Amino acid sequence: MNPAYTSINPLDWSTIQPHIDVLLAAELGPAQVRDWLQQWSDLAAVLDEAAADIYRRVSENTADEAAAARYRHWVQDILPAWERAEQALRRKWLAVPGYEPRAETATLYRRFRVEAELFRDENVPILSELRLLDKQYDEIVGGLTFDWDGEAKTIPQAALLLQSPDRRVREQVWRRALAAFLARRDDLNRLFMKMLTRRRQLARNAGCKDFREYQWRALGRFDYTPADCFAFHEAIAYEVVPLATELYQQTASALGLDSLRPWETDLELPAFTTVDPHPEPIRAFADVAELEE
């Protein structure tokens, strides 16, 4: 880490702004770009580490009020200031006369150019609001429980219960877990509509026809298009789905079933079965030839 950044308190913007000012005031020509970018990167690393810690704490316990308050301060006060500062830094780099990016920075330069084009000051508070709505979703889903033998079970705990060899147990667990989601259906729907409205506003403000176009550019997806994704979807339907169907049938047969039901699959990743049709201990291979066979 740059020694100059050790005194930064990521939750106090007044300790960050002086370093932004130094970067913005620096003389910047083609010869200075590399070192200047390193200073910016070191500063960003301090904030990235803080963001990771703040998000980890608020995710570990969605009922932790201190963590929630820290997260709100980060989202509403620190990140907006950082986003505006980064836009100023991007513009400074992009305006360097006679600069041609090296191979190592060409993609970064291209991404920063797109980000500078997308940036709108009126979108900064919308992005903050969307982050808080994300947290509301985490709080709702993270707080879901269902009763099992008189004990409240969380959705992750349901995944363990779905491994039961008793099909009746698996079905009851699946239905109760889904009932927990359904009990908050109206709240989740309202949250979705709020996010949809604000995402569309983001796109309009940035001059994009829809949120997909906005997000495609924001994520720096330069190497493939939405059309490529649709082609990939079709390839999966043609090549993968028949194989997955065959594998599902093999699992069903091993379990002595005609077909699999949702309670034989993962609640969050339905492509994966939760019940093991071969519960006996795994036996190590004796040699490479046996492994290959």
N, C-alpha and C positions, 0 to 999 in steps of 0.2 A: 504494500500500500504506500502511496505517496505520503511521506511524513507530515506534510502540510494538512492532511485530511484527518489526522488522528484526533483532533479536538472537536470534530463535528458531532453534534447531537442530531441524529436524523429526524427527531421529532420537534426540532426547533429550527425553523427556516432561517432565522437570523444568523445561525452558525453556518449555513450553506450558501446564502446569497453572496458573501464576500468572495467565495471561490468562483462563483458564476461570473462575478464582475471582473475577476482577474482574467478568466478565459475570454470574455467579450472584449476586454481592453487590449489583449495581446496583439502585437504585430503579427499578421498571418500572411505569409506568402507560401509558394509551393515548397520551399525548403523547410519551413517551420511546421508544416501540416502534421507530419508523423508524430513529433513530440507533443504537439498540441492535442492531437487525438488521444494520445496515451494519457494525458492529464485528465481529459474529459472522461475517458474510460475508467480511470481510477476513481474519479468522483462518482460516476454512475454505479460502480461496484459497491461503494459504501451504502448507497441508497437501495440497491438491489438486495444486499444482505439484510438490511433493516426490513425491507418489504417482506422478504421470505420469513423472517422471524415473527413479524406482526401477523402475517397470514397463518403461520403455523399455530400460533397461540390462540387465535380466534377460531381456528378449525378444530383444535383439540377439544375444546369445550365451548359449544355455541352459547352456553348460558353464563359464561364468564363475563361479567359486566365491565371489569377493568380492561380486559382484552378487547371487548366490543368498543369501549370508549376510545382506546388507543387506535383501533382500526378506523373509526369514524374521523378522528383527527387527521390520520394519515390520508384518508381518501378525500376529505373535504378541504384540508388546508395545505398539506405538504405536496401531494401529487399534482394539484392544479398549478401550483407555483413551479414545480419541476417541469411539467409539460410545457408551460410557457417559456421557461428558461431554455429547454432543449430546442424549442422552435427557433429561438434567437441564435443558439449555437449552430443549428443546422444551416440557417441562412448565412451565417458568417463563413462557414466552410464552403458552401455552394457558391459564394460570391468571390472566392479567391481568384484573381485574374491569372490566366495562363496555367491553371492547375489541371493536370490530367491524372486521374487516379491510377495507382499501380494495380497489378493483378490482385494483390492481397486486400485492397480496399475498394475494388470496383463494385462489388455487390453491395457493400455497405453504402457507398456513394449513391448508387442507384436507389437503394431503399430510402435513404434520407431525402433524396429528391422527391420521391413519391409522398413521403410523410409530410414534407414541407408543403406540397401541393394540396394535400388533404386537410391540413390543419386549419381549423376555424376557431377563433377565440370563443365564439358562442357555443361551441361543442364541448368545451372544457367542463362546465358544470353538468352537462348532460352525461358525460362519461363518469363523473363522480356519482351522479344519481344512479346510473346503471350498476356501478360497483356496489352501492348500498343495496340495491334490489337483488343483486347476486347473493349478498350476505343474508338477506331475508329468506331467499330460497334455501340456503344452507341451514338456517335456523329451523325452518319448517321441516325439511327432510331429516335433518340431524336429530330433531326432537321426536320423530315418529316412533311409537312403541305399540306393541300388542300384547295381550295377556296370554301367557302360556303356563298352565298349571299354577295359577295364582301369582305368577312372577311377570313383571314387565320386561319384555324382550325388545331390543332394537332391531332395525332392519339388517345390519351386519350380522347380528346373532341369528337371524332367521336363515341366513345362508348356511350356517353350521347345522341347524336343525333340518334343513333340506337334504342333508347327506344321510338322513335316517334310512335304513333298509326297509322300514315299514311305510308302504305307500300311503296308507291312511294318515299317518303322521305328516308326511310330506304335503299332502293335499290340504290338511287343516292349517299347517304353517303358512303355506302359500296364500290361502284365502284370507287368513287373518292379517298377514303382512300387507296384502293388497287393500284390505278394508281400511287399514291405517292410512294409506295414501288417499283412498276415496273419501275418508272423513275430512280431509283438507283440500278436497278437489276445488271447491269454490275459491279458497285462498290462493291456490296455485294458479288457477285460471286468471284471477284478477292480476296476479303478479306477472303472468305471461303477457297479458294485454298491455300492462304498463310498459314492460320492456319492449314490446313490439312497437308501440307508439314512439318511444324515445329513440329506438334504433332507426326507424324510418326518418325521424327528424334529423338524426346525425347525417344520414345519407343525403337528404335534401340540402342541408346546410353546406355540405362538401361538394355539391354539384353532381352527385351520383344518382342514377335512375332508381336504385334500390339498395338495401342494406348489403346484399350479396356483393354487389360491385364495390361498395365502400370497404367491406371487410376483406375482400379479395386483395385490394390494393394495400390496405393497412397491414395485412399479414405478409406482404412482399411475395406473393405467389406469381413469380415471373416465368416459371418454367412450364406451366400447364394452365389450361383454361377451364372454365365450367363445362364446356363441351367435352373436354378430355375426361372430366369426372363422370359425365353421363355415359361415355363410351366404356369407362371402367366399370360402372354399375352394370351395364349390359353384359360385359365380360364375366362378371361375378355370377349374374343370373344364369348365364350359359354354361360356364365352366365349374363354378364352385357349388352352386345350390344343388345340382344333382349329386355331387359327391357328399355334401353335408347330409342330404336326405338319406343316402345309403348308409352313412355312418350312424345317423340317428336310428335307422332300422336295425343295424347291427347291435346297438346298445339296447334297444327295446327287446330284441330277441334274447340277448344275454340275460336280461332281467325277467324273461318269461312274459313279456307284454306284447300286445298287438301293435301298439304305437305309444310314443312318448306323449305325456301331457305337460303343461307348463310347470307343474310341481316337480318335474324331473330336470328342470333347467334352472340356470342362475337367474335370480330376480333382476339383476342389473345387466347381465350379459347372457341373454337367452340362447346365444349360440353355443354355450357351454353346458354340459350336463353336470349336475351336482351329485347325483347318486352314482357310486362306483359299481359297475356290473361285475367287477372282478375284485372283490374285497380281500382276497388272500394276499399275504405279504409278497412284495416284489422280490424275485430271485435274481441274483447277480448273474451276468453272463460268464461262462467259463472261459471263453476265448473270443478273439476278434471274428473268427469264422461264424460262430454262433450268433454274434451280434449282427453281422451282415445278413445272415439268413433270416 
